[in-house]
Amino acid sequence: MSDEQINLDGGQTRMEAAYGSDDGDNDSSAIVAKKEASLGAIFEQNYRPWDGNLGPRWVRNYAIFRHHVFGLFTSKGHRHYNPFVRLTILVIFIGAISPIAMLFFSSLFGAGPDSFIDKMWGINRSNLWGQVLGYFPRNLCYWPLLTALVVGGMISDDRRNGTSAIYFSRPVTRVDYTLMKYLSVAVVLGFVIVFSYMAYYTLAIVFKGEGWGFLIDTLPMFLSGLLCSLLLVITYTSIGLALSSISQSRFFSAIAFLSIIYGTKLVALLIDLQFETSILYILSPYDCLAHLGQWLLGLELNYSHSLSLSVVSLIMMNVISIMILISRVSSLEVTRE
Amino acid sequence: MSEDSKTPSVILENVSKWYGQVMGINDISLAIEGGVTGVLGPNGAGKSTLFKLLMGRIKPSQGSVKLFGIDPWSDTSPYRRIGYVSESERLYDWMTAQDFVSTLARLHGMTREEANARAEHVLDFVGLHDVRHKEIGKYSKGMRQRVKIAHALVHDPDLIILDEPLHGCDPIARTSIMNVIRELGRQGKTVLVSSHILEEIERITEQIVILHNGRLLALGNLYAIRDLLDKHPHRIMITTNEPRKLASAFISEEPVYGVRFPEDGKLEIQTNDLSAAHSVLPRVIVNSKVSVSRIDNPDDNLESLLGYLIGGA
């Protein structure tokens, strides 16, 4: 066996060469691994400094926002939403824009302004109010469920897992953290509630071929409804995030939100039926919004108590929720204080 | 040199922190700049409280904490220059390491391209390049610790705070993480690392901070601190078949002021000047013609130092 056959310069020992040989029946020489073959590796830990410029505050805040909102579409690099949650949100969105389909059929059949389809789904005060504040199915099923699913783990997950430390060990203030969480929830709710409302109004005009006169007639009603939808998004976001911030379980915050929305409504309804007074509806976030919405859209009021009580109650609900949210976020990761 | 570059990364001035009646940190003043510094102390010594103060998680009851000259409780701007690895922090298990680290890079305001490139580099640095597209939930404890270090490094911080980074890691992961920490120190970063595992701190750095019951017991070079402990002489343990003969040869040497025979075949030499004793050691052994099989410095390590300082040894 020659030195060329066992190349010691290549780092191969004679034992390794022997292991590399065949059975020896055909050739008496060992088959040696190539010189460049690797039998091990040493990793060089070579740290390379970064000389770029870190972005300003709004870039960092946008990163928080997109992390939460884009997670609805893809979990790659973003917050994880369960596929069931995504599917439910899609179903709710489709449900919210379903009147558009009816208006489309109405335009295909050439139904007149007094037709059943137009009365049910056409643009008028009641339907604009109902698109946002109608009880069934929107405020019984769609909006509370949508809010519960979106806000459920928004802060409670961070609270349980300690992942808020990921934010607070970076140049992210608690104000930025809270604002971006709030904005993320509001944008998702807004996309379903406000966008579907705007789409409904716009496409109704397009499908029915309405002119400027109709637009001018209905625009104040539309804007009133738009204000109602924004108030609904703000109120539900405030209450939902406050509940998320006080818990360590997404289930608790979701179920607590549903309990508040349905529970207050149910209690007020029972009192109303028993004692014929609507005053307890001021405890129900939905009814306060519905009351205000009826007034804004010029509808007959269903409630016997003063509108100002509903407005004050609505303001109080938002203020208390935001105070709870701020208080709880201030204590996040601040231990034993 | 700018004013900023003169300011030590970490300054604590007369800092105390009480949790009700319990003292977390008691009147600590220190300044740390450059290289790796080990923060040591038994459970309840105040290590975690110190790190929470540095990270703005708690407000000092008294005194001031400054990072790069800024109070982190009221201003988050120092965190642009700080990387922090928490002991208990959870990660986003559904994300791949690459996605996770690049997402956190974007929290520092990097663009998507910068964040991806930088995430790839730091994951390579901590030895996770090949598995960076695997979900973090599938990682071992050691790999998760390295992901934490990677996300702390992604924005190239000047100060890196590592709270028990070796906790729960297997020996290979520990070695890898220690290499990373040493390399960061060599790069001129200020690295604060806490650990209960004294030997491993010894392998990482000689620069230490020792805390006990919330008080700062010692700060500085491990061996310099050891030399300052006059009441505890240095010991040299010699294993030999003729300890008494060797002892008689040593006792006349100036640096040696005492000898003991702790067990059969062992001679313990006591000295206040370890280096001087070691310099005479070969000559005395050769002259005495005694066979010596082993020479140790049993108390010239961190464990002994910690024991002496907190009175447990």
HADDOCK unambig.tbl for C-alpha pairs under 7 A between the chains (distance, minus, plus):
assign (segid A and resid 45 and name CA) (segid B and resid 125 and name CA) 5.37 0.50 0.50
assign (segid A and resid 45 and name CA) (segid B and resid 180 and name CA) 6.82 0.50 0.50
assign (segid A and resid 46 and name CA) (segid B and resid 125 and name CA) 6.15 0.50 0.50
assign (segid A and resid 47 and name CA) (segid B and resid 125 and name CA) 6.06 0.50 0.50
assign (segid A and resid 49 and name CA) (segid B and resid 156 and name CA) 5.98 0.50 0.50
assign (segid A and resid 50 and name CA) (segid B and resid 156 and name CA) 5.73 0.50 0.50
assign (segid A and resid 54 and name CA) (segid B and resid 108 and name CA) 6.00 0.50 0.50
assign (segid A and resid 54 and name CA) (segid B and resid 109 and name CA) 5.12 0.50 0.50
assign (segid A and resid 54 and name CA) (segid B and resid 110 and name CA) 5.65 0.50 0.50
assign (segid A and resid 55 and name CA) (segid B and resid 108 and name CA) 6.59 0.50 0.50
assign (segid A and resid 55 and name CA) (segid B and resid 109 and name CA) 3.84 0.50 0.50
assign (segid A and resid 55 and name CA) (segid B and resid 110 and name CA) 5.82 0.50 0.50
assign (segid A and resid 56 and name CA) (segid B and resid 109 and name CA) 6.24 0.50 0.50
assign (segid A and resid 59 and name CA) (segid B and resid 109 and name CA) 5.20 0.50 0.50
assign (segid A and resid 60 and name CA) (segid B and resid 106 and name CA) 6.45 0.50 0.50
assign (segid A and resid 60 and name CA) (segid B and resid 107 and name CA) 4.69 0.50 0.50
assign (segid A and resid 60 and name CA) (segid B and resid 108 and name CA) 5.75 0.50 0.50
assign (segid A and resid 60 and name CA) (segid B and resid 109 and name CA) 4.70 0.50 0.50
assign (segid A and resid 63 and name CA) (segid B and resid 106 and name CA) 5.87 0.50 0.50
assign (segid A and resid 63 and name CA) (segid B and resid 107 and name CA) 5.70 0.50 0.50
assign (segid A and resid 64 and name CA) (segid B and resid 107 and name CA) 6.89 0.50 0.50
assign (segid A and resid 76 and name CA) (segid B and resid 95 and name CA) 6.80 0.50 0.50
assign (segid A and resid 76 and name CA) (segid B and resid 99 and name CA) 6.88 0.50 0.50
assign (segid A and resid 77 and name CA) (segid B and resid 95 and name CA) 6.42 0.50 0.50
assign (segid A and resid 77 and name CA) (segid B and resid 99 and name CA) 4.76 0.50 0.50
assign (segid A and resid 77 and name CA) (segid B and resid 100 and name CA) 6.31 0.50 0.50
assign (segid A and resid 77 and name CA) (segid B and resid 103 and name CA) 6.12 0.50 0.50
assign (segid A and resid 161 and name CA) (segid B and resid 90 and name CA) 5.71 0.50 0.50
assign (segid A and resid 162 and name CA) (segid B and resid 89 and name CA) 5.66 0.50 0.50
assign (segid A and resid 162 and name CA) (segid B and resid 90 and name CA) 6.05 0.50 0.50
assign (segid A and resid 163 and name CA) (segid B and resid 89 and name CA) 6.39 0.50 0.50
assign (segid A and resid 163 and name CA) (segid B and resid 90 and name CA) 5.83 0.50 0.50
assign (segid A and resid 163 and name CA) (segid B and resid 91 and name CA) 6.69 0.50 0.50
assign (segid A and resid 165 and name CA) (segid B and resid 89 and name CA) 6.92 0.50 0.50
assign (segid A and resid 169 and name CA) (segid B and resid 55 and name CA) 6.59 0.50 0.50
assign (segid A and resid 169 and name CA) (segid B and resid 79 and name CA) 6.38 0.50 0.50
assign (segid A and resid 169 and name CA) (segid B and resid 84 and name CA) 6.39 0.50 0.50
assign (segid A and resid 170 and name CA) (segid B and resid 79 and name CA) 5.04 0.50 0.50
assign (segid A and resid 170 and name CA) (segid B and resid 80 and name CA) 6.38 0.50 0.50
assign (segid A and resid 171 and name CA) (segid B and resid 76 and name CA) 5.04 0.50 0.50
assign (segid A and resid 171 and name CA) (segid B and resid 77 and name CA) 5.54 0.50 0.50
assign (segid A and resid 171 and name CA) (segid B and resid 79 and name CA) 4.99 0.50 0.50
assign (segid A and resid 171 and name CA) (segid B and resid 80 and name CA) 5.58 0.50 0.50
assign (segid A and resid 171 and name CA) (segid B and resid 108 and name CA) 6.97 0.50 0.50
assign (segid A and resid 172 and name CA) (segid B and resid 76 and name CA) 6.77 0.50 0.50
assign (segid A and resid 173 and name CA) (segid B and resid 76 and name CA) 6.44 0.50 0.50
assign (segid A and resid 333 and name CA) (segid B and resid 57 and name CA) 6.22 0.50 0.50
assign (segid A and resid 334 and name CA) (segid B and resid 57 and name CA) 4.76 0.50 0.50
assign (segid A and resid 334 and name CA) (segid B and resid 58 and name CA) 5.70 0.50 0.50
assign (segid A and resid 335 and name CA) (segid B and resid 57 and name CA) 6.97 0.50 0.50
assign (segid A and resid 335 and name CA) (segid B and resid 58 and name CA) 6.83 0.50 0.50
assign (segid A and resid 336 and name CA) (segid B and resid 19 and name CA) 6.84 0.50 0.50
assign (segid A and resid 337 and name CA) (segid B and resid 19 and name CA) 6.94 0.50 0.50
